[in-house]
């Protein structure tokens, strides 16, 4: 019961805060929201580093945080301060170069840890930061506040509907995915329906933003909701596999009712690049 109450509390506090950040603070291509994404990426990278530590892939928390924000910070500087987009690949090159040379002058007894350190560092630059930076990139679009809000609602409704229908109807159909035995068929169906309904609602209620050149509105909304929702599900399951591999239940304890930051943004992280590509394909940007 306590966990359910915490989950509802986070939902009713987190959702309004998210709407406020995305809709009411549009200055400098939503700099405030971009800063939050950068910070969450850094904290998520530290939590991921703690998982990797259990597999003897060691990297200090401060270095993990810095590597985790390399991509999102570069994208924020590019988007919010109109710096060349080449800053983003340059940031990844600099981060990779640091990893290659950082251990050169280490004592010889540290050499066996070198490969693990480099592999961990590259992983931390990619996940969750590289996935999350696509949300920042969305803020360059016209009516970006509506586009990003619909993306977040697709992911949130997927998670919320899956949880609700799983609680109500999932008792006899759990365990279909070994990575997360508590997931149920009812939950997957509910989550998919929730995402699709948001996609359909977007093309009906915001036709100037979700106006497909290739098909009528409702099928486009269904595809957008279904693909983004599926990616969100896979993001959640992928992080579950990593936690099981590390032998932990939650990535952290920072967010009541959900666990760590990585537990909160796992679905968003994988959903972001999928939404980015599908939106541009369906609504005429390519």
Phi, psi and omega per residue, in radians:
X1 nan -0.717 -3.140
X2 -1.047 -0.745 -3.117
X3 -1.151 -0.628 3.110
X4 -1.135 -0.777 3.122
X5 -1.103 -0.721 3.109
X6 -1.100 -0.704 -3.136
X7 -1.113 -0.768 3.102
X8 -1.114 -0.699 -3.133
X9 -1.095 -0.819 3.116
X10 -1.078 -0.692 -3.133
X11 -1.090 -0.839 -3.051
X12 -1.355 -0.240 3.016
X13 -1.693 -0.798 -3.058
X14 -1.166 -0.713 -3.108
X15 -1.121 -0.852 3.088
X16 -1.060 -0.670 3.111
X17 -1.112 -0.701 3.115
X18 -1.110 -0.798 3.116
X19 -1.057 -0.748 -3.139
X20 -1.063 -0.812 -3.128
X21 -1.084 -0.791 -3.015
X22 -1.351 -0.695 -2.995
X23 -1.624 -0.685 -2.961
X24 -1.811 -0.002 3.085
X25 -2.226 1.202 -3.062
X26 -1.505 0.010 -3.038
X27 -1.009 2.461 3.129
X28 0.863 0.908 -3.139
X29 0.923 0.835 3.035
X30 1.105 0.879 -3.125
X31 -1.004 -0.712 -3.108
X32 -1.045 -0.809 3.116
X33 -1.144 -0.661 3.135
X34 -1.102 -0.696 3.120
X35 -1.106 -0.716 3.103
X36 -1.075 -0.734 3.121
X37 -1.092 -0.727 3.120
X38 -1.060 -0.830 -3.111
X39 -1.129 -0.781 3.129
X40 -1.094 -0.653 3.114
X41 -1.122 -0.710 3.120
X42 -1.128 -0.801 3.133
X43 -1.151 -0.717 3.092
X44 -1.058 -0.656 3.113
X45 -1.151 -0.666 3.094
X46 -1.106 -0.729 3.106
X47 -1.139 -0.686 3.088
X48 -1.118 -0.689 3.108
X49 -1.070 -0.618 3.097
X50 -1.140 -0.602 3.049
X51 -1.161 -0.813 -3.114
X52 -1.091 -0.552 3.122
X53 -1.018 -0.576 -3.132
X54 -1.231 -0.234 3.085
X55 -1.905 0.375 3.104
X56 1.079 0.490 3.002
X57 -1.818 1.602 -2.898
X58 -1.651 2.343 3.046
X59 -2.665 2.295 -3.084
X60 -1.092 2.581 -3.117
X61 -0.978 -0.723 -3.128
X62 -1.117 -0.764 3.100
X63 -1.129 -0.674 3.109
X64 -1.075 -0.760 3.138
X65 -1.083 -0.801 -3.113
X66 -1.105 -0.786 3.114
X67 -1.126 -0.590 3.141
X68 -1.192 -0.468 -3.111
X69 -1.730 -0.038 -3.082
X70 -0.934 -0.925 -3.097
X71 -1.184 -0.957 -3.133
X72 -1.059 -0.649 3.126
X73 -1.158 -0.755 3.100
X74 -1.080 -0.722 3.122
X75 -1.167 -0.652 3.097
X76 -1.107 -0.782 3.108
X77 -1.080 -0.673 -3.138
X78 -1.191 -0.778 -3.050
X79 -1.399 -0.848 -3.012
X80 -1.448 -0.398 -3.107
X81 -2.120 0.235 2.996
X82 1.001 0.675 3.049
X83 -1.580 2.617 -3.056
X84 -0.863 2.403 3.141
X85 -1.101 -0.320 3.116
X86 -1.164 -0.194 3.083
X87 -1.056 -0.569 -3.081
X88 -1.158 -0.974 3.078
X89 -1.090 -0.573 3.119
X90 -1.087 -0.680 3.133
X91 -1.099 -0.708 3.121
X92 -1.197 -0.623 3.101
X93 -1.143 -0.761 3.137
X94 -1.109 -0.763 3.113
X95 -1.074 -0.746 3.126
X96 -1.156 -0.694 3.115
X97 -1.098 -0.708 3.103
X98 -1.036 -0.771 -3.124
X99 -1.105 -0.619 -3.113
X100 -1.243 -0.577 -3.043
X101 -1.803 -0.204 -2.995
X102 -1.126 -0.472 -3.087
X103 -1.779 0.065 -3.065
X104 -1.032 -0.672 -3.083
X105 -1.751 0.304 3.099
X106 -1.304 2.755 3.056
X107 -1.059 2.668 -3.073
X108 -1.042 -0.525 -3.120
X109 -1.219 -0.185 3.103
X110 -1.615 -0.162 -3.063
X111 -1.016 -0.676 3.127
X112 -1.047 -0.388 3.138
X113 -1.527 -0.107 -2.962
X114 -1.089 -0.846 -3.122
X115 -1.072 -0.734 3.103
X116 -1.091 -0.681 3.126
X117 -1.109 -0.814 -3.136
X118 -1.127 -0.796 3.141
X119 -1.074 -0.731 3.115
X120 -1.108 -0.762 -3.114
X121 -1.100 -0.759 3.109
X122 -1.110 -0.731 3.110
X123 -1.048 -0.691 -3.105
X124 -1.237 -0.538 3.059
X125 -1.190 -0.588 -3.094
X126 -1.418 -0.794 -3.019
X127 -2.165 2.139 0.084
X128 -1.654 -0.049 -2.948
X129 -1.011 -0.842 -3.090
X130 -1.101 -0.615 3.105
X131 -1.225 -0.726 -3.071
X132 -1.233 -0.461 -3.076
X133 -1.144 -0.298 3.123
X134 -1.210 -0.416 3.031
X135 -1.182 -0.755 3.111
X136 -1.064 -0.699 3.114
X137 -1.087 -0.576 3.121
X138 -1.101 -0.459 -3.083
X139 -1.225 -0.071 3.047
X140 -1.507 -0.180 -3.088
X141 -1.344 2.735 2.994
X142 -1.152 2.434 -3.084
X143 0.962 0.719 -3.079
X144 -1.052 -0.590 -3.097
X145 -1.063 -0.641 3.129
X146 -1.298 -0.689 -3.130
X147 -1.116 -0.853 -3.121
X148 -1.172 -0.658 3.125
X149 -1.087 -0.758 3.106
X150 -1.120 -0.721 3.083
X151 -0.990 -0.861 -3.117
X152 -1.121 -0.664 3.131
X153 -1.163 -0.644 3.079
X154 -1.026 -0.801 -3.120
X155 -1.210 -0.784 -3.108
X156 -1.123 -0.759 3.133
X157 -1.164 -0.604 3.076
X158 -1.057 -0.848 -3.121
X159 -1.151 -0.796 -3.065
X160 -1.190 -0.790 -3.138
X161 -1.172 -0.655 3.102
X162 -1.112 -0.748 3.137
X163 -1.136 -0.790 -3.090
X164 -1.154 -0.856 -3.121
X165 -1.237 -0.537 3.064
X166 -1.135 -0.699 3.101
X167 -1.125 -0.691 -3.041
X168 -1.430 -0.717 -2.960
X169 -2.206 0.159 -2.987
X170 -1.732 0.083 -3.037
X171 -1.080 -0.656 -3.061
X172 -1.695 0.071 -3.080
X173 -2.355 0.632 3.089
X174 -1.567 3.000 3.024
X175 1.417 0.279 -3.112
X176 -1.309 -0.396 3.118
X177 -2.090 1.964 -3.103
X178 -0.989 -0.487 -3.118
X179 -1.102 -0.490 -3.110
X180 -2.558 1.486 -3.024
X181 -1.044 -0.381 -3.132
X182 -1.408 -0.187 3.090
X183 -1.253 2.483 -3.095
X184 -2.185 2.834 3.067
X185 -1.074 -0.737 3.113
X186 -1.031 -0.698 3.127
X187 -1.145 -0.757 3.130
X188 -1.108 -0.733 3.126
X189 -1.140 -0.776 3.135
X190 -1.084 -0.753 3.121
X191 -1.096 -0.751 3.126
X192 -1.107 -0.752 3.108
X193 -1.091 -0.715 3.116
X194 -1.058 -0.787 3.127
X195 -1.131 -0.726 -3.129
X196 -1.131 -0.701 3.131
X197 -1.100 -0.667 3.083
X198 -1.154 -0.741 3.109
X199 -1.063 -0.759 3.109
X200 -1.137 -0.759 3.124
X201 -1.045 -0.629 -3.124
X202 -1.110 -0.804 -3.086
X203 -1.267 -0.431 3.123
X204 -1.444 -0.752 -3.014
X205 -1.585 -0.416 -3.116
X206 -2.263 1.102 -3.039
X207 -1.164 -0.399 3.129
X208 -1.265 -0.393 3.127
X209 -1.705 -0.623 -3.092
X210 -2.025 1.247 -3.112
X211 -2.123 1.735 -3.055
X212 -1.354 2.439 3.079
X213 -1.519 -0.177 -2.964
X214 -1.901 -0.331 -3.119
X215 -2.742 2.936 3.103
X216 -1.153 2.808 -2.960
X217 -1.004 -0.864 -3.003
X218 -1.110 -0.816 3.066
X219 -1.020 -0.657 3.106
X220 -1.116 -0.716 3.104
X221 -1.124 -0.670 3.106
X222 -1.099 -0.811 -3.125
X223 -1.108 -0.777 -3.141
X224 -1.065 -0.817 -3.135
X225 -1.166 -0.734 -3.069
X226 -1.192 -0.797 -3.105
X227 -1.205 -0.743 3.131
X228 -1.173 -0.705 3.103
X229 -1.115 -0.696 3.106
X230 -1.113 -0.718 3.109
X231 -1.123 -0.693 3.110
X232 -1.077 -0.746 3.089
X233 -1.056 -0.792 -3.128
X234 -1.150 -0.611 3.082
X235 -1.092 -0.720 3.113
X236 -1.151 -0.774 -3.132
X237 -1.178 -0.673 3.123
X238 -1.070 -0.742 3.114
X239 -1.191 -0.573 3.085
X240 -1.075 -0.723 3.108
X241 -1.085 -0.746 3.139
X242 -1.101 -0.709 3.124
X243 -1.150 -0.711 3.117
X244 -1.154 -0.647 3.086
X245 -1.117 -0.615 3.138
X246 -1.464 -0.184 3.124
X247 1.321 0.588 3.125
X248 -2.225 2.780 -3.141
X249 -1.569 -0.770 -3.133
X250 -2.199 2.692 3.126
X251 -1.288 -0.354 -3.138
X252 -3.006 -2.890 -3.121
X253 -2.385 0.395 -3.036
X254 -1.289 -0.529 -3.036
X255 -2.017 1.926 -3.108
X256 -1.008 2.389 3.093
X257 1.474 -0.244 -3.110
X258 -2.183 -0.450 -3.120
X259 1.885 -2.118 -3.114
X260 -1.725 -3.139 3.094
X261 -1.110 -0.729 -3.131
X262 -1.111 -0.590 3.067
X263 -1.130 -0.463 -3.083
X264 -1.519 -0.605 -3.038
X265 -1.827 0.050 -3.088
X266 -1.026 -0.769 3.131
X267 -1.206 -0.708 3.129
X268 -1.097 -0.728 -3.063
X269 -1.049 -0.865 -3.108
X270 -1.354 -0.499 3.126
X271 -1.215 -0.523 -3.030
X272 -1.064 -0.950 -3.133
X273 -1.144 -0.551 3.104
X274 -1.175 -0.816 3.086
X275 -1.035 -0.759 -3.120
X276 -0.971 -0.878 -3.079
X277 -1.219 -0.815 -3.097
X278 -1.136 -0.708 3.119
X279 -1.054 -0.787 -3.107
X280 -1.218 -0.594 3.084
X281 -1.184 -0.801 -3.045
X282 -1.326 -0.583 -2.978
X283 -1.932 0.437 2.826
X284 1.421 0.474 -3.137
X285 -1.611 -0.402 3.130
X286 -1.523 nan nan
